[in-house]
Amino acid sequence: MKRFILTGTPGAGKTAILRWLENDGCTVVEEAATDVIALRQAQGEAEPWTTPSFTEDIAALQRRRQERAAALPGDVQLYDRSPICTYALATYLGHPVGPALARELDRIQGEQIYDRTVFFIANLGIVTPTGARRITFEESLRFERIHHDAYASFGYACVQISPGALPERAAEIRKRLDTAS
């Protein structure tokens, strides 16, 4: 089983690319952070990312999703973010790396869960705010740099997927996936 990570700055088009690839037959494992935000906001917490336990909850959900995905069909899986993204998020937010996230980072490294090639979706030059995405474009650029640095520090190579039309961006990833499998 080959597991590839798609990541990038908020609003870069990552989810649209993943939906395109999923419709093209790829197995996709969903992002955890957005779901943690939605749940906590539904529970009355307006800005869940302000508490250090936020990244711990993301790491725990990422692990559960990755473990469940082992039963999914196909030789290739695409992951909408990874625990390294959660590490980058903790860094960006100024939160400590808690024990659950630290264990998950050790586990994915030790078990070599993910392919060392990461598809890094380049920003589109804008960020459209949502209930879960409350970041300015300037902040997103800082977050993007932190992501790149985090993946490099863990020994991953980021393949930049340049801005462009959705079909072309998805085709670039699909071509690389077909070559890798």
Sequence and secondary structure as in RCSB ss.txt:
>XXXX:A:sequence
MKRFILTGTPGAGKTAILRWLENDGCTVVEEAATDVIALRQAQGEAEPWTTPSFTEDIAALQRRRQERAAALPGD
VQLYDRSPICTYALATYLGHPVGPALARELDRIQGEQIYDRTVFFIANLGIVTPTGARRITFEESLRFERIHHDA
YASFGYACVQISPGALPERAAEIRKRLDTAS
>XXXX:A:secstr
 EEEEEEESTTSSHHHHHHHHHHTT EEE  SHHHHHHHHHHTT S GGGSTHHHHHHHHHHHHHHHHHTTSSSS
EEEEES HHHHHHHHHHHT    HHHHHHHHHHHHTT S SEEEEE   S     SS    HHHHHHHHHHHHHH
HHHTT EEEEE S  HHHHHHHHHHHHHHH 
